[in-house]
């Protein structure tokens, strides 16, 4: 069967996929929130040339379904470690892979380590998991795991509860609320999960701790979903967020935050001192900021524009974009509407669905624009 025809029958579920050549050798291993959607993207015209070469060489593609996105992240890493596919290694040059290291000590905890630092952690004294291909994804995975199996990063027996203990992420080694045996059991459970032995772990938990077993079975991995969806859609890489700040009514600043690949790109942030709009007129301030920003033809263009505002702001900016022939997808976040997303009229359903899937990242973009605007604005005022 033709590969493209085979992909049409792929499920719309999380999992891991394997590209292989005519000899059955695995060329590349990847993971997906939706196997069908992700693998279909390999036939886009703007695909990376290296990946295009791999697709041309491939003669078959298979998949393995997982229960959750977290499971797919763990399975992908363990399979890459087992097979070391050519195009996975080429993509990272083996140096930028991420590993999770758990030292063999009484009150250890998972740490993220780059490949070039692994030599500092000998295998006889540390448990090592990976390689993982995305640092943000692994950090988010550990956040989810820590809610189920808490661990501490604080000073042992410090006499007062650490902040993580107050929010339920540290089991209380800092104040003597957990024994060494119970703490180490949490770490052993994390090790079982990261090594791909979830079924064994669940069997043990159902007997010893049914509540934890249920939490692991029904975990909410929306953080991973947001990151996975963003990295899977090549056309959405650069997101620009815009916010207006005015600590006094006299001086108004417009802030632009930038996220690339789902992470803040602070060197790209820009601050605009609003010169023509009257104080309190946020719509005209937005217009001035956007006009000045899009006059910079030398700057990279965003794939998505985020406005801190609801329907009035979005309708106003939509008219501005149409007037100036700016055809970039746009979304607003309405804090008065419970942080709901607001779209211009005639926004395509696929854009809405994609944007909804990365809402957590968009909230971070909005918060960064607000933080940057307030902080930079204060600094400029102090210099005046």
C-alpha positions as CSV (number, residue, x, y, z in Angstrom):
1,X,0.0,0.0,0.0
2,X,1.2,3.5,-0.8
3,X,2.5,5.4,2.2
4,X,0.1,8.3,1.7
5,X,-2.9,5.9,1.5
6,X,-1.6,4.1,4.6
7,X,-1.4,7.4,6.6
8,X,-5.1,8.2,5.7
9,X,-6.0,5.2,8.0
10,X,-3.8,6.4,10.9
11,X,-5.8,7.1,14.1
12,X,-6.5,10.6,15.5
13,X,-4.8,9.6,18.9
14,X,-1.5,10.1,20.7
15,X,1.3,7.8,19.8
16,X,4.7,7.2,18.3
17,X,5.5,6.6,14.6
18,X,8.4,5.0,12.8
19,X,9.7,5.7,9.3
20,X,11.7,2.9,7.8
21,X,13.6,2.2,4.6
22,X,13.4,-0.8,2.1
23,X,15.6,-2.9,4.5
24,X,13.3,-2.3,7.4
25,X,15.9,-0.1,9.2
26,X,14.2,2.7,11.2
27,X,15.1,6.1,9.8
28,X,13.2,8.3,12.2
29,X,11.0,8.0,15.3
30,X,8.6,10.8,16.3
31,X,5.6,11.3,18.6
32,X,2.3,13.0,18.1
33,X,-0.8,14.2,19.8
34,X,-2.7,13.1,16.7
35,X,-0.8,10.5,14.7
36,X,-2.9,11.1,11.6
37,X,-2.5,14.9,11.6
38,X,1.2,14.9,12.5
39,X,2.4,12.4,9.9
40,X,0.3,14.1,7.2
41,X,2.4,17.2,7.6
42,X,5.5,15.4,6.3
43,X,4.2,15.9,2.7
44,X,4.0,19.7,3.0
45,X,6.0,21.7,0.5
46,X,7.8,23.7,3.1
47,X,9.1,20.7,5.0
48,X,12.7,20.9,6.2
49,X,15.0,19.6,3.4
50,X,16.6,17.0,5.8
51,X,13.2,15.6,6.7
52,X,12.2,15.7,3.0
53,X,15.2,13.5,2.2
54,X,14.2,11.1,4.9
55,X,10.6,10.9,3.6
56,X,11.9,10.3,0.1
57,X,14.1,7.3,1.3
58,X,11.3,5.8,3.4
59,X,9.4,2.9,2.1
60,X,7.1,2.2,5.1
61,X,5.7,3.9,8.2
62,X,4.2,2.3,11.3
63,X,2.8,3.5,14.6
64,X,2.1,2.6,18.2
65,X,-0.8,4.1,20.0
66,X,-0.4,5.4,23.6
67,X,-3.0,6.2,26.2
68,X,-1.7,9.8,26.8
69,X,0.7,12.4,25.4
70,X,3.0,11.8,28.4
71,X,3.2,8.1,27.5
72,X,4.2,9.1,23.9
73,X,7.0,11.3,25.2
74,X,8.3,8.5,27.3
75,X,8.0,5.8,24.6
76,X,9.6,8.0,22.0
77,X,12.7,8.6,24.2
78,X,13.0,4.9,25.0
79,X,12.7,3.8,21.4
80,X,15.3,6.4,20.2
81,X,17.7,5.1,22.9
82,X,17.1,1.6,21.6
83,X,17.4,2.2,17.8
84,X,19.3,5.6,17.5
85,X,17.7,6.3,14.1
86,X,19.9,8.2,11.7
87,X,17.6,11.2,11.2
88,X,16.9,11.7,14.9
89,X,20.6,11.8,15.6
90,X,21.3,14.1,12.6
91,X,18.6,16.5,13.8
92,X,20.3,16.9,17.2
93,X,23.9,16.1,16.3
94,X,23.8,14.0,19.5
95,X,24.8,17.1,21.5
96,X,21.6,18.8,22.3
97,X,19.6,15.8,23.4
98,X,18.0,16.2,26.9
99,X,18.2,13.6,29.6
100,X,16.5,13.1,33.0
101,X,19.0,12.1,35.7
102,X,18.1,10.8,39.1
103,X,21.1,10.5,41.5
104,X,21.3,7.4,43.7
105,X,20.8,9.3,47.0
106,X,18.4,9.2,49.9
107,X,16.4,12.3,48.9
108,X,17.2,12.7,45.2
109,X,15.0,14.3,42.5
110,X,14.9,14.3,38.7
111,X,17.2,16.8,37.0
112,X,17.5,17.8,33.3
113,X,21.0,17.3,31.8
114,X,22.3,18.1,28.4
115,X,24.2,15.4,26.5
116,X,27.6,17.1,26.9
117,X,27.2,17.1,30.7
118,X,26.3,13.4,31.1
119,X,29.9,12.5,31.8
120,X,29.4,14.2,35.2
121,X,26.8,11.6,36.1
122,X,28.2,8.0,35.9
123,X,25.6,5.3,35.4
124,X,26.7,3.4,38.5
125,X,25.5,6.2,40.7
126,X,22.7,7.7,38.7
127,X,19.6,6.5,36.8
128,X,19.5,8.1,33.4
129,X,16.5,8.4,31.1
130,X,16.3,9.7,27.6
131,X,17.2,11.0,25.1
132,X,14.4,13.6,24.8
133,X,14.2,16.0,21.9
134,X,12.5,19.0,23.5
135,X,13.6,20.5,26.8
136,X,10.2,22.4,27.3
137,X,8.3,19.2,26.7
138,X,10.4,17.3,29.3
139,X,10.0,20.1,31.9
140,X,6.3,20.0,31.4
141,X,6.3,16.2,31.7
142,X,8.1,16.4,35.0
143,X,5.6,19.0,36.2
144,X,2.7,16.5,35.6
145,X,4.6,13.6,37.1
146,X,5.5,15.6,40.2
147,X,1.8,16.2,40.9
148,X,1.3,12.5,41.1
149,X,4.6,11.5,42.7
150,X,5.8,14.6,44.7
151,X,9.5,15.2,45.3
152,X,11.5,17.9,47.0
153,X,14.3,20.2,45.8
154,X,14.6,21.9,49.2
155,X,17.2,21.6,52.0
156,X,16.5,18.5,54.1
157,X,15.3,19.3,57.6
158,X,15.4,23.0,57.1
159,X,12.7,23.5,59.8
160,X,10.1,25.3,57.8
161,X,8.0,24.2,54.8
162,X,9.3,25.1,51.4
163,X,7.1,26.8,48.9
164,X,6.7,23.6,46.9
165,X,5.4,21.9,50.0
166,X,2.8,24.5,50.5
167,X,1.4,23.9,47.0
168,X,1.6,20.1,47.2
169,X,4.6,19.4,45.0
170,X,7.1,18.5,47.8
171,X,6.1,15.7,50.2
172,X,7.7,17.4,53.2
173,X,11.2,16.2,53.6
174,X,12.1,19.8,54.5
175,X,10.0,19.5,57.7
176,X,10.2,15.7,58.4
177,X,6.7,14.9,57.1
178,X,7.8,11.9,55.0
179,X,10.1,9.0,55.8
180,X,13.1,8.1,53.7
181,X,11.4,4.9,52.7
182,X,8.2,6.6,51.5
183,X,10.2,9.3,49.7
184,X,12.3,6.8,47.9
185,X,9.2,4.9,46.9
186,X,8.0,8.0,45.0
187,X,11.4,8.2,43.2
188,X,11.2,4.5,42.3
189,X,7.7,5.0,40.9
190,X,9.0,7.9,38.7
191,X,11.8,5.7,37.5
192,X,9.4,2.9,36.6
193,X,7.3,5.4,34.6
194,X,10.2,7.0,32.8
195,X,11.6,3.6,31.9
196,X,8.4,2.7,30.1
197,X,7.0,0.3,32.7
198,X,3.7,2.0,33.3
199,X,1.6,-1.2,33.3
200,X,3.9,-2.7,36.0
201,X,3.6,0.5,38.0
202,X,-0.2,0.7,37.7
203,X,-0.5,-3.0,38.8
204,X,1.6,-2.2,41.9
205,X,-0.3,1.1,42.6
206,X,-3.8,-0.5,42.3
207,X,-2.8,-2.8,45.1
208,X,-0.9,-0.3,47.4
209,X,-2.4,3.1,46.5
210,X,-5.6,3.1,44.4
211,X,-6.0,6.9,44.5
212,X,-2.6,7.4,42.9
213,X,-3.3,4.7,40.4
214,X,-6.5,6.6,39.4
215,X,-4.6,9.9,39.2
216,X,-2.0,8.3,36.9
217,X,-4.6,6.7,34.7
218,X,-6.7,9.9,34.3
219,X,-3.9,12.4,34.3
220,X,-4.5,15.8,32.5
221,X,-1.6,16.5,30.2
222,X,-2.9,19.7,28.6
223,X,0.5,21.4,29.1
224,X,2.1,18.7,26.9
225,X,-0.8,19.0,24.4
226,X,-0.2,22.8,24.0
227,X,3.5,22.3,23.4
228,X,3.1,19.3,21.1
229,X,0.5,21.1,18.9
230,X,2.7,24.1,18.6
231,X,5.8,22.2,17.5
232,X,3.8,20.0,15.2
233,X,2.5,22.9,13.1
234,X,5.4,24.4,11.2
235,X,3.5,27.4,10.0
236,X,3.1,28.7,13.6
237,X,6.5,29.4,14.9
238,X,6.7,33.1,15.8
239,X,3.9,34.5,17.9
240,X,3.9,38.3,18.7
241,X,1.8,39.5,21.7
242,X,0.8,43.2,22.0
243,X,-0.2,45.1,25.2
244,X,-0.7,48.8,26.1
245,X,0.6,50.0,29.5
246,X,0.2,53.4,31.2
247,X,1.1,53.8,34.8
248,X,0.3,57.4,34.5
249,X,-2.2,59.0,32.2
250,X,0.5,61.0,30.5
251,X,3.0,58.5,29.2
252,X,1.8,55.4,27.3
253,X,3.9,52.5,26.1
254,X,3.2,49.6,23.8
255,X,4.9,46.3,24.4
256,X,5.6,43.5,22.0
257,X,6.6,40.1,23.3
258,X,7.8,37.3,21.0
259,X,7.6,33.5,21.4
260,X,9.6,31.3,18.9
261,X,9.0,27.6,19.0
262,X,6.8,27.9,22.1
263,X,9.4,29.8,24.2
264,X,10.1,33.5,25.0
265,X,12.6,35.1,22.5
266,X,13.5,38.1,24.7
267,X,16.0,39.6,22.3
268,X,13.1,40.1,19.9
269,X,10.9,42.0,22.4
270,X,10.2,45.7,21.5
271,X,8.9,48.7,23.4
272,X,7.1,51.6,21.7
273,X,6.6,54.9,23.3
274,X,3.2,56.1,22.1
275,X,3.5,59.5,20.6
276,X,0.2,60.5,18.9
277,X,-2.6,58.6,20.7
278,X,-4.3,60.5,23.6
279,X,-3.9,59.0,27.1
280,X,-6.6,56.5,27.8
281,X,-7.3,55.8,24.1
282,X,-6.0,52.2,24.0
283,X,-7.4,51.5,20.5
284,X,-5.4,54.4,18.9
285,X,-2.4,53.4,20.9
286,X,-2.7,49.9,19.5
287,X,-3.0,51.3,16.0
288,X,0.1,53.4,16.4
289,X,2.1,50.5,17.8
290,X,1.1,48.1,15.1
291,X,1.7,50.7,12.3
292,X,5.2,51.3,13.5
293,X,5.9,47.6,14.0
294,X,4.8,46.6,10.5
295,X,6.7,49.5,8.9
296,X,9.8,47.5,10.0
297,X,10.1,45.3,6.9
298,X,13.5,44.0,8.1
299,X,11.9,42.4,11.1
300,X,10.7,38.7,10.9
301,X,7.0,38.6,10.3
302,X,4.8,36.8,12.9
303,X,2.8,33.7,12.1
304,X,0.2,34.7,14.7
305,X,-0.6,38.0,16.3
306,X,-2.0,38.1,19.9
307,X,-3.8,41.1,21.2
308,X,-4.4,41.7,24.9
309,X,-8.1,42.6,24.6
310,X,-11.5,41.4,23.7
311,X,-14.1,42.1,21.0
312,X,-13.6,45.9,20.7
313,X,-9.8,45.6,20.3
314,X,-10.0,42.6,17.8
315,X,-12.6,44.3,15.6
316,X,-10.5,47.5,15.6
317,X,-7.3,45.8,14.7
318,X,-9.0,43.6,12.1
319,X,-10.1,46.8,10.3
320,X,-6.5,48.1,10.6
321,X,-5.1,44.9,9.1
322,X,-7.5,44.9,6.2
323,X,-6.8,48.6,5.5
324,X,-3.1,47.9,5.4
325,X,-3.3,44.5,3.6
326,X,-1.8,42.6,6.5
327,X,-2.9,39.0,6.3
328,X,-1.8,37.4,9.5
329,X,-4.0,35.2,11.8
330,X,-5.0,37.1,14.9
331,X,-6.5,36.3,18.2
332,X,-7.4,38.3,21.4
333,X,-7.6,37.3,25.0
334,X,-10.4,38.8,26.9
335,X,-9.6,39.0,30.6
336,X,-13.1,40.2,31.3
337,X,-14.4,37.1,29.6
338,X,-12.5,34.7,31.8
339,X,-9.4,34.7,29.4
340,X,-11.6,33.5,26.5
341,X,-10.1,33.7,23.0
342,X,-11.7,36.2,20.6
343,X,-11.3,35.9,16.8
344,X,-12.0,38.3,13.9
345,X,-15.0,37.5,11.8
346,X,-14.4,34.9,9.0
347,X,-11.6,33.2,10.9
348,X,-11.2,29.7,9.4
349,X,-12.2,26.8,11.7
350,X,-8.7,25.2,11.4
351,X,-7.1,28.4,12.7
352,X,-9.5,28.6,15.6
353,X,-8.9,24.9,16.5
354,X,-5.1,25.3,16.2
355,X,-5.1,28.4,18.3
356,X,-7.4,26.9,21.0
357,X,-5.0,24.0,21.3
358,X,-2.1,26.3,22.2
359,X,-4.0,28.5,24.6
360,X,-1.6,28.0,27.5
361,X,1.2,29.3,25.4
362,X,-0.9,32.2,24.3
363,X,-1.6,33.1,27.9
364,X,2.1,33.1,28.5
365,X,2.7,35.4,25.5
366,X,0.0,37.8,26.9
367,X,1.5,37.8,30.4
368,X,5.0,38.4,29.0
369,X,3.9,41.4,27.0
370,X,2.2,42.8,30.1
371,X,5.2,42.2,32.3
372,X,7.7,43.6,29.8
373,X,5.6,46.7,29.1
374,X,5.2,47.5,32.8
375,X,8.9,46.8,33.6
376,X,10.4,48.6,30.6
377,X,8.0,51.5,30.9
378,X,9.1,52.1,34.6
379,X,12.7,51.9,33.7
380,X,12.3,54.5,30.9
381,X,10.4,56.8,33.2
382,X,13.1,56.7,35.8
383,X,15.6,57.9,33.2
384,X,13.5,60.9,32.2
